Amino acid sequence: MAQFELILPKMGESVAEATITTWLKNEGDYIEAEESIVEVATDKVDSEVPSPVSGTLLKIISNVTDVAQVGAAIAIIETEGSGETEVAMESAPAPAPAVEEVVAEIETQVAAAAQTAAPAATNAPIAKNSNGRFYSPLVRSMAKEEGIGQAELDQIKGSGKAGRVTKKDVLAYLEGGRTAPAAAQAPATPAPAPSAPKAPAATATPSITPSAGDEIIEMDRMRKLIADHMINSVQTSPHVTSFVEADMTKVVLWRNKVKKSFQEKHGEKITFTPIIMEAIVKAIQDFPMINVSVDGSNIIKHGNINVGMAAALPSGNLIVPVVKNADQLSLLGLTKAVNDLANRARNNALKPDEISGGTYTLTNVGTFGNLLGTPIINQPQVAIMAAGAIVKKPAVVETPEGDLIAVRHKMFLSHSYDHRVVDGALGGMFVKRVAEYLEAWDMNREI
Protein backbone atom coordinates (compact mmCIF):
# COMPACT_ATOMS: atom_id res chain seq x y z
CA MET A 1 0.00 0.00 0.00
CA ALA A 2 1.10 3.58 -0.69
CA GLN A 3 -0.07 6.78 0.89
CA PHE A 4 -1.07 9.76 -1.27
CA GLU A 5 -1.29 13.30 0.12
CA LEU A 6 -4.27 15.18 -1.28
CA ILE A 7 -3.33 18.85 -1.54
CA LEU A 8 -5.62 21.83 -1.92
CA PRO A 9 -5.26 22.75 -5.61
CA LYS A 10 -5.21 26.22 -7.10
CA MET A 11 -8.67 27.80 -6.92
CA GLY A 12 -7.84 30.82 -9.07
CA GLU A 13 -4.98 33.22 -9.61
CA SER A 14 -5.73 35.41 -6.60
CA VAL A 15 -6.89 32.73 -4.15
CA ALA A 16 -4.35 31.65 -1.52
CA GLU A 17 -6.56 29.75 0.92
CA ALA A 18 -9.94 28.06 1.30
CA THR A 19 -12.19 27.01 4.16
CA ILE A 20 -13.19 23.36 4.45
CA THR A 21 -17.00 23.33 4.51
CA THR A 22 -18.02 19.69 4.05
CA TRP A 23 -16.24 16.38 3.75
CA LEU A 24 -18.18 14.26 1.25
CA LYS A 25 -16.34 11.12 2.39
CA ASN A 26 -15.49 9.77 5.83
CA GLU A 27 -12.27 8.16 6.96
CA GLY A 28 -12.30 4.56 5.78
CA ASP A 29 -14.49 5.25 2.72
CA TYR A 30 -13.32 4.12 -0.72
CA ILE A 31 -12.89 6.86 -3.35
CA GLU A 32 -12.82 6.58 -7.13
CA ALA A 33 -10.43 8.73 -9.12
CA GLU A 34 -12.00 12.07 -10.10
CA GLU A 35 -14.74 11.57 -7.48
CA SER A 36 -15.45 14.68 -5.40
CA ILE A 37 -14.17 14.24 -1.87
CA VAL A 38 -14.54 17.62 -0.16
CA GLU A 39 -16.34 20.93 -0.55
CA VAL A 40 -14.36 24.12 0.07
CA ALA A 41 -15.25 27.80 0.13
CA THR A 42 -13.11 30.79 -0.77
CA ASP A 43 -13.95 34.46 -0.55
CA LYS A 44 -15.22 34.12 -4.12
CA VAL A 45 -16.90 30.78 -4.75
CA ASP A 46 -17.77 27.39 -3.30
CA SER A 47 -16.47 24.36 -5.19
CA GLU A 48 -15.71 20.67 -4.88
CA VAL A 49 -12.26 19.09 -4.92
CA PRO A 50 -11.96 15.73 -6.70
CA SER A 51 -9.50 13.01 -5.78
CA PRO A 52 -6.77 12.51 -8.41
CA VAL A 53 -6.42 8.84 -7.39
CA SER A 54 -8.50 5.86 -6.35
CA GLY A 55 -8.09 4.52 -2.85
CA THR A 56 -9.29 4.63 0.75
CA LEU A 57 -9.54 7.88 2.71
CA LEU A 58 -7.03 7.11 5.42
CA LYS A 59 -6.90 10.39 7.32
CA ILE A 60 -8.55 13.80 7.21
CA ILE A 61 -5.93 16.47 8.02
CA SER A 62 -8.04 19.62 7.69
CA ASN A 63 -11.37 19.44 9.46
CA VAL A 64 -14.57 21.32 8.70
CA THR A 65 -14.19 25.11 9.28
CA ASP A 66 -10.38 24.81 9.04
CA VAL A 67 -8.67 27.24 6.65
CA ALA A 68 -6.21 25.43 4.38
CA GLN A 69 -3.54 27.04 2.25
CA VAL A 70 -3.31 26.29 -1.47
CA GLY A 71 -0.67 23.58 -1.89
CA ALA A 72 -1.10 22.21 1.65
CA ALA A 73 -2.12 18.61 2.32
CA ILE A 74 -5.71 18.28 3.51
CA ALA A 75 -6.06 14.48 3.55
CA ILE A 76 -4.16 11.22 3.10
CA ILE A 77 -5.46 8.54 0.71
CA GLU A 78 -4.22 4.97 0.81
CA THR A 79 -3.72 3.61 -2.70
CA GLU A 80 -2.83 0.25 -4.17
CA GLY A 81 0.84 -0.48 -4.75
CA SER A 82 3.93 0.13 -2.67
CA GLY A 83 6.17 3.09 -2.07
CA GLU A 84 6.65 6.15 0.03
CA THR A 85 4.02 8.79 0.60
CA GLU A 86 3.11 10.51 -2.67
CA VAL A 87 2.19 14.16 -2.97
CA ALA A 88 -0.25 15.59 -5.50
CA MET A 89 1.81 17.81 -7.82
CA GLU A 90 0.77 20.95 -9.66
CA SER A 91 -0.32 18.77 -12.55
CA ALA A 92 -2.99 17.12 -10.41
CA PRO A 93 -6.48 17.89 -11.69
CA ALA A 94 -7.98 21.02 -10.19
CA PRO A 95 -11.68 21.32 -9.43
CA ALA A 96 -13.83 21.23 -12.53
CA PRO A 97 -14.27 24.83 -13.60
CA ALA A 98 -17.94 24.64 -14.63
CA VAL A 99 -19.91 27.76 -13.79
CA GLU A 100 -18.46 28.29 -10.30
CA GLU A 101 -14.99 29.34 -11.46
CA VAL A 102 -16.53 31.37 -14.29
CA VAL A 103 -18.62 33.23 -11.71
CA ALA A 104 -15.42 33.80 -9.71
CA GLU A 105 -13.83 35.45 -12.73
CA ILE A 106 -16.91 37.61 -13.25
CA GLU A 107 -16.77 38.60 -9.57
CA THR A 108 -13.14 39.63 -9.99
CA GLN A 109 -14.08 41.76 -13.00
CA VAL A 110 -16.95 43.32 -11.07
CA ALA A 111 -14.63 44.21 -8.18
CA ALA A 112 -12.16 45.77 -10.62
CA ALA A 113 -14.93 47.77 -12.30
CA ALA A 114 -16.20 48.93 -8.92
CA GLN A 115 -12.77 50.28 -8.07
CA THR A 116 -12.78 52.22 -11.35
CA ALA A 117 -16.28 53.58 -10.76
CA ALA A 118 -15.66 54.83 -7.22
CA PRO A 119 -12.20 56.05 -6.23
CA ALA A 120 -10.99 54.65 -2.93
CA ALA A 121 -11.33 56.87 0.09
CA THR A 122 -7.79 56.08 1.13
CA ASN A 123 -4.55 56.00 -0.81
CA ALA A 124 -2.75 53.84 1.72
CA PRO A 125 -2.39 50.21 0.54
CA ILE A 126 -3.82 47.37 2.59
CA ALA A 127 -1.12 45.00 3.75
CA LYS A 128 -1.41 41.33 2.91
CA ASN A 129 -0.39 40.47 6.47
CA SER A 130 -1.07 42.73 9.45
CA ASN A 131 -1.22 42.07 13.19
CA GLY A 132 -0.63 38.39 12.54
CA ARG A 133 -3.63 38.07 10.19
CA PHE A 134 -3.68 37.25 6.46
CA TYR A 135 -5.98 39.33 4.24
CA SER A 136 -7.10 37.74 0.96
CA PRO A 137 -7.00 39.77 -2.30
CA LEU A 138 -10.79 40.06 -2.30
CA VAL A 139 -10.92 41.36 1.29
CA ARG A 140 -8.20 43.91 0.50
CA SER A 141 -10.09 44.95 -2.64
CA MET A 142 -13.33 45.38 -0.67
CA ALA A 143 -11.54 47.39 2.00
CA LYS A 144 -10.05 49.70 -0.61
CA GLU A 145 -13.41 50.11 -2.35
CA GLU A 146 -15.22 50.95 0.89
CA GLY A 147 -12.49 53.28 2.13
CA ILE A 148 -11.54 51.02 5.03
CA GLY A 149 -8.00 51.79 6.14
CA GLN A 150 -5.50 49.34 7.57
CA ALA A 151 -6.19 50.32 11.19
CA GLU A 152 -9.95 49.98 10.74
CA LEU A 153 -9.60 46.63 8.94
CA ASP A 154 -7.44 45.30 11.75
CA GLN A 155 -10.31 46.05 14.18
CA ILE A 156 -12.85 43.93 12.29
CA LYS A 157 -13.60 40.67 14.07
CA GLY A 158 -12.80 37.75 11.80
CA SER A 159 -14.67 34.45 11.71
CA GLY A 160 -11.93 32.57 9.86
CA LYS A 161 -9.21 30.49 11.34
CA ALA A 162 -6.97 32.46 13.73
CA GLY A 163 -9.40 35.35 13.46
CA ARG A 164 -8.93 35.89 9.74
CA VAL A 165 -11.34 38.28 8.08
CA THR A 166 -13.53 36.90 5.28
CA LYS A 167 -15.79 38.56 2.76
CA LYS A 168 -18.79 37.83 5.00
CA ASP A 169 -17.08 39.56 7.93
CA VAL A 170 -16.53 42.74 5.90
CA LEU A 171 -20.12 42.74 4.65
CA ALA A 172 -21.44 42.18 8.18
CA TYR A 173 -19.23 45.00 9.45
CA LEU A 174 -20.53 47.39 6.81
CA GLU A 175 -24.17 46.40 7.35
CA GLY A 176 -23.87 46.63 11.14
CA GLY A 177 -22.52 50.17 11.17
CA ARG A 178 -18.87 51.05 11.05
CA THR A 179 -17.01 51.95 14.20
CA ALA A 180 -14.93 54.51 12.30
CA PRO A 181 -16.03 56.55 9.31
CA ALA A 182 -14.13 56.10 6.06
CA ALA A 183 -13.17 59.77 6.07
CA ALA A 184 -11.34 59.37 9.39
CA GLN A 185 -9.13 56.69 7.88
CA ALA A 186 -8.17 58.66 4.78
CA PRO A 187 -5.55 61.36 4.68
CA ALA A 188 -6.76 64.81 3.79
CA THR A 189 -6.68 65.45 0.05
CA PRO A 190 -7.17 68.72 -1.79
CA ALA A 191 -10.60 69.34 -3.27
CA PRO A 192 -10.79 68.59 -7.02
CA ALA A 193 -10.76 71.45 -9.47
CA PRO A 194 -14.21 72.68 -10.50
CA SER A 195 -13.76 71.12 -13.92
CA ALA A 196 -12.85 67.69 -12.57
CA PRO A 197 -15.50 65.08 -13.50
CA LYS A 198 -17.32 63.34 -10.68
CA ALA A 199 -18.78 59.86 -10.83
CA PRO A 200 -22.56 59.91 -10.40
CA ALA A 201 -23.70 58.94 -6.94
CA ALA A 202 -25.48 55.63 -6.64
CA THR A 203 -29.20 56.03 -6.08
CA ALA A 204 -30.77 53.84 -3.42
CA THR A 205 -33.46 51.54 -4.77
CA PRO A 206 -36.81 52.35 -3.15
CA SER A 207 -38.34 49.65 -1.02
CA ILE A 208 -41.22 47.79 -2.67
CA THR A 209 -44.11 46.24 -0.79
CA PRO A 210 -45.27 43.10 -2.61
CA SER A 211 -48.95 42.91 -3.47
CA ALA A 212 -51.21 39.89 -3.24
CA GLY A 213 -50.31 37.39 -5.93
CA ASP A 214 -46.76 38.73 -6.39
CA GLU A 215 -43.93 36.22 -6.48
CA ILE A 216 -40.60 37.09 -4.88
CA ILE A 217 -37.65 35.58 -6.75
CA GLU A 218 -34.21 36.00 -5.22
CA MET A 219 -31.43 36.76 -7.68
CA ASP A 220 -28.95 33.95 -8.08
CA ARG A 221 -25.25 34.63 -7.60
CA MET A 222 -24.47 35.27 -11.25
CA ARG A 223 -27.44 37.60 -11.73
CA LYS A 224 -26.27 39.71 -8.76
CA LEU A 225 -22.80 39.93 -10.28
CA ILE A 226 -24.21 40.91 -13.66
CA ALA A 227 -26.36 43.58 -12.03
CA ASP A 228 -23.35 45.04 -10.19
CA HIS A 229 -21.26 44.91 -13.37
CA MET A 230 -23.90 46.81 -15.35
CA ILE A 231 -24.36 49.48 -12.67
CA ASN A 232 -20.61 49.97 -12.39
CA SER A 233 -20.32 50.33 -16.16
CA VAL A 234 -22.98 53.03 -16.38
CA GLN A 235 -21.46 54.89 -13.43
CA THR A 236 -17.98 54.65 -14.95
CA SER A 237 -18.55 55.45 -18.62
CA PRO A 238 -20.72 58.15 -20.21
CA HIS A 239 -22.46 56.05 -22.85
CA VAL A 240 -23.15 57.29 -26.37
CA THR A 241 -24.67 55.10 -29.10
CA SER A 242 -24.38 55.51 -32.88
CA PHE A 243 -26.47 53.55 -35.39
CA VAL A 244 -26.09 52.53 -39.02
CA GLU A 245 -28.15 50.25 -41.25
CA ALA A 246 -26.04 47.77 -43.19
CA ASP A 247 -27.10 46.10 -46.43
CA MET A 248 -26.44 42.42 -45.72
CA THR A 249 -27.77 41.12 -49.04
CA LYS A 250 -24.41 39.90 -50.34
CA VAL A 251 -23.57 38.25 -47.02
CA VAL A 252 -26.97 36.51 -46.83
CA LEU A 253 -26.83 35.24 -50.42
CA TRP A 254 -23.23 34.04 -50.01
CA ARG A 255 -24.01 32.23 -46.75
CA ASN A 256 -27.08 30.57 -48.26
CA LYS A 257 -24.91 29.39 -51.14
CA VAL A 258 -22.06 27.92 -49.08
CA LYS A 259 -23.52 26.88 -45.71
CA LYS A 260 -24.20 23.27 -46.74
CA SER A 261 -20.81 22.71 -48.39
CA PHE A 262 -19.11 24.62 -45.54
CA GLN A 263 -20.51 22.21 -42.97
CA GLU A 264 -19.70 19.16 -45.10
CA LYS A 265 -16.13 20.33 -45.63
CA HIS A 266 -15.28 21.69 -42.19
CA GLY A 267 -17.87 20.08 -39.90
CA GLU A 268 -19.00 23.51 -38.68
CA LYS A 269 -22.17 25.54 -39.13
CA ILE A 270 -21.38 29.03 -40.33
CA THR A 271 -23.54 31.71 -38.73
CA PHE A 272 -23.57 35.47 -39.16
CA THR A 273 -21.67 36.04 -35.90
CA PRO A 274 -18.15 35.15 -37.17
CA ILE A 275 -18.82 37.11 -40.37
CA ILE A 276 -19.75 40.24 -38.39
CA MET A 277 -16.83 39.61 -36.02
CA GLU A 278 -14.42 39.52 -38.97
CA ALA A 279 -15.73 42.92 -40.14
CA ILE A 280 -15.29 44.31 -36.60
CA VAL A 281 -11.69 43.07 -36.46
CA LYS A 282 -10.90 44.77 -39.78
CA ALA A 283 -12.48 48.00 -38.55
CA ILE A 284 -10.45 47.84 -35.31
CA GLN A 285 -7.30 47.57 -37.39
CA ASP A 286 -8.41 50.73 -39.21
CA PHE A 287 -9.37 52.53 -35.98
CA PRO A 288 -7.10 51.09 -33.23
CA MET A 289 -8.19 53.71 -30.67
CA ILE A 290 -11.43 51.76 -30.28
CA ASN A 291 -9.37 48.88 -28.90
CA VAL A 292 -8.39 50.64 -25.67
CA SER A 293 -9.11 50.79 -21.94
CA VAL A 294 -8.97 53.66 -19.44
CA ASP A 295 -6.74 53.52 -16.37
CA GLY A 296 -7.21 56.73 -14.41
CA SER A 297 -5.89 59.48 -16.68
CA ASN A 298 -4.06 57.00 -18.90
CA ILE A 299 -5.32 55.28 -22.05
CA ILE A 300 -4.12 51.72 -22.55
CA LYS A 301 -3.95 50.85 -26.24
CA HIS A 302 -4.18 47.07 -26.53
CA GLY A 303 -1.81 45.20 -28.81
CA ASN A 304 -4.11 42.18 -29.10
CA ILE A 305 -7.61 42.17 -30.55
CA ASN A 306 -9.68 39.93 -28.26
CA VAL A 307 -13.36 40.01 -29.18
CA GLY A 308 -15.94 39.03 -26.57
CA MET A 309 -19.25 37.57 -27.71
CA ALA A 310 -22.24 37.88 -25.40
CA ALA A 311 -23.95 34.49 -24.97
CA ALA A 312 -27.18 33.64 -23.19
CA LEU A 313 -27.03 30.78 -20.67
CA PRO A 314 -29.83 28.23 -20.13
CA SER A 315 -30.49 29.93 -16.77
CA GLY A 316 -31.31 33.16 -18.58
CA ASN A 317 -28.11 34.83 -17.39
CA LEU A 318 -25.51 36.32 -19.69
CA ILE A 319 -21.84 35.52 -20.10
CA VAL A 320 -19.17 36.87 -22.45
CA PRO A 321 -16.60 34.33 -23.67
CA VAL A 322 -13.67 35.85 -25.54
CA VAL A 323 -12.14 34.95 -28.91
CA LYS A 324 -8.47 35.67 -28.25
CA ASN A 325 -6.28 37.15 -31.01
CA ALA A 326 -9.23 37.32 -33.38
CA ASP A 327 -7.15 39.25 -35.91
CA GLN A 328 -4.95 36.19 -36.39
CA LEU A 329 -7.85 33.87 -37.28
CA SER A 330 -9.35 33.16 -40.68
CA LEU A 331 -13.12 33.08 -41.17
CA LEU A 332 -12.95 29.32 -40.58
CA GLY A 333 -10.95 29.87 -37.40
CA LEU A 334 -13.44 32.47 -36.16
CA THR A 335 -16.32 30.13 -36.94
CA LYS A 336 -14.76 27.28 -34.98
CA ALA A 337 -13.93 29.54 -32.04
CA VAL A 338 -17.42 31.09 -31.94
CA ASN A 339 -19.19 27.73 -32.16
CA ASP A 340 -16.96 26.13 -29.53
CA LEU A 341 -17.34 28.95 -27.03
CA ALA A 342 -21.10 29.20 -27.60
CA ASN A 343 -21.60 25.45 -27.09
CA ARG A 344 -19.52 25.32 -23.93
CA ALA A 345 -21.23 28.43 -22.58
CA ARG A 346 -24.58 26.67 -22.92
CA ASN A 347 -23.15 23.61 -21.14
CA ASN A 348 -21.51 25.62 -18.31
CA ALA A 349 -18.12 24.32 -19.41
CA LEU A 350 -16.19 27.56 -19.91
CA LYS A 351 -12.89 28.13 -18.13
CA PRO A 352 -12.17 31.36 -16.21
CA ASP A 353 -9.52 32.60 -18.65
CA GLU A 354 -11.99 32.20 -21.51
CA ILE A 355 -14.18 35.03 -20.21
CA SER A 356 -11.34 37.43 -19.41
CA GLY A 357 -9.02 39.61 -21.43
CA GLY A 358 -11.58 40.95 -23.91
CA THR A 359 -10.78 44.27 -25.61
CA TYR A 360 -14.04 44.71 -27.58
CA THR A 361 -17.44 43.01 -27.41
CA LEU A 362 -20.10 41.95 -29.94
CA THR A 363 -23.66 41.10 -28.88
CA ASN A 364 -26.10 39.68 -31.42
CA VAL A 365 -29.53 40.92 -30.34
CA GLY A 366 -30.90 39.81 -33.70
CA THR A 367 -30.84 36.25 -32.37
CA PHE A 368 -33.93 37.18 -30.36
CA GLY A 369 -35.64 38.96 -33.24
CA ASN A 370 -34.68 42.45 -32.05
CA LEU A 371 -34.05 45.08 -34.71
CA LEU A 372 -31.54 47.03 -32.62
CA GLY A 373 -30.38 47.66 -29.07
CA THR A 374 -28.30 50.03 -26.97
CA PRO A 375 -25.80 47.71 -25.24
CA ILE A 376 -23.92 48.57 -22.05
CA ILE A 377 -20.14 48.60 -22.29
CA ASN A 378 -18.37 45.57 -20.85
CA GLN A 379 -15.82 47.22 -18.53
CA PRO A 380 -12.91 47.86 -18.73
CA GLN A 381 -13.48 48.05 -22.48
CA VAL A 382 -14.64 51.31 -24.08
CA ALA A 383 -17.01 50.08 -26.79
CA ILE A 384 -19.52 47.36 -27.67
CA MET A 385 -21.54 46.63 -30.80
CA ALA A 386 -25.01 45.12 -31.11
CA ALA A 387 -26.09 43.43 -34.35
CA GLY A 388 -29.83 43.42 -34.96
CA ALA A 389 -32.07 41.02 -36.87
CA ILE A 390 -31.59 40.78 -40.63
CA VAL A 391 -34.90 41.61 -42.31
CA LYS A 392 -36.08 42.05 -45.87
CA LYS A 393 -37.25 45.55 -46.79
CA PRO A 394 -37.59 47.72 -49.89
CA ALA A 395 -34.61 49.98 -50.49
CA VAL A 396 -33.25 52.33 -53.11
CA VAL A 397 -30.44 50.68 -55.08
CA GLU A 398 -28.13 52.83 -57.17
CA THR A 399 -27.18 51.36 -60.57
CA PRO A 400 -25.44 52.77 -63.66
CA GLU A 401 -28.85 52.86 -65.31
CA GLY A 402 -30.40 54.81 -62.46
CA ASP A 403 -31.96 54.24 -59.06
CA LEU A 404 -34.19 51.21 -58.49
CA ILE A 405 -36.42 49.96 -55.69
CA ALA A 406 -35.43 46.45 -54.69
CA VAL A 407 -35.90 44.04 -51.81
CA ARG A 408 -32.72 44.00 -49.72
CA HIS A 409 -31.57 42.25 -46.52
CA LYS A 410 -30.97 44.99 -43.95
CA MET A 411 -29.47 44.95 -40.46
CA PHE A 412 -29.02 47.68 -37.85
CA LEU A 413 -25.67 47.99 -36.07
CA SER A 414 -25.67 49.80 -32.71
CA HIS A 415 -22.33 51.03 -31.39
CA SER A 416 -22.16 52.12 -27.72
CA TYR A 417 -18.91 53.77 -26.68
CA ASP A 418 -17.26 55.53 -23.73
CA HIS A 419 -17.45 59.25 -24.45
CA ARG A 420 -14.51 59.91 -22.11
CA VAL A 421 -12.10 58.64 -24.76
CA VAL A 422 -14.21 57.92 -27.86
CA ASP A 423 -15.77 60.96 -29.51
CA GLY A 424 -18.74 60.88 -31.85
CA ALA A 425 -16.56 61.09 -34.94
CA LEU A 426 -14.51 58.03 -34.04
CA GLY A 427 -17.49 56.07 -32.71
CA GLY A 428 -19.59 56.89 -35.77
CA MET A 429 -16.84 56.24 -38.32
CA PHE A 430 -16.05 52.90 -36.71
CA VAL A 431 -19.57 51.47 -36.96
CA LYS A 432 -19.87 52.85 -40.51
CA ARG A 433 -16.64 51.09 -41.46
CA VAL A 434 -17.98 47.78 -40.09
CA ALA A 435 -21.08 48.21 -42.28
CA GLU A 436 -18.90 49.01 -45.31
CA TYR A 437 -16.91 45.80 -44.89
CA LEU A 438 -20.14 43.77 -44.70
CA GLU A 439 -21.67 45.50 -47.71
CA ALA A 440 -18.51 44.90 -49.77
CA TRP A 441 -18.61 41.14 -49.16
CA ASP A 442 -17.09 39.04 -51.97
CA MET A 443 -19.85 36.83 -53.38
CA ASN A 444 -17.17 34.56 -54.93
CA ARG A 445 -15.22 34.08 -51.69
CA GLU A 446 -13.84 30.55 -51.33
CA ILE A 447 -14.43 28.46 -48.23
Buried (B, 14 or more C-beta within 10 A) or exposed (E): EBBBBBBBBBBBEBBBBBBBBEBBBEEEEEBEEEEBBBBBBBBBBBBBBBBBBBBBBBEBBBEEEBBBBBEBBBBBBBBEEEEEEBEBEEEBEBBBBBBBBBBBBBBBBBBBBBBBBBBBBBEEEBBEEEEEBBBBBBBBBBBBBBBBBBEBBBEBEBBBBEEBBBBEBBEEBEEEEBEEEBEEBBEEEEEEEEEEEEEEEEEEEEEEEEEEEEEEEEEEBBBBBBEBBBBBBBBBBEBBBBBBBBBBBBBBEBBEBBBEEBEEEEEBEBBBBBBBBBBBBBBBEEBEBBBBBBEEEEEEEBEEBBBBBBBBBEEEBBBBBBBBBBBEBEBBBBBBBBBBBBEBBBEBBBBBEBBBEBBBBBBBBBBEEBBBBBBBBBBBBBBBBBBBBBBEEEBEBEEEEEEEEEEBBBBBBBBBBBBEBBEEEBBBBBBBBBBBBBBEBEEEEEB
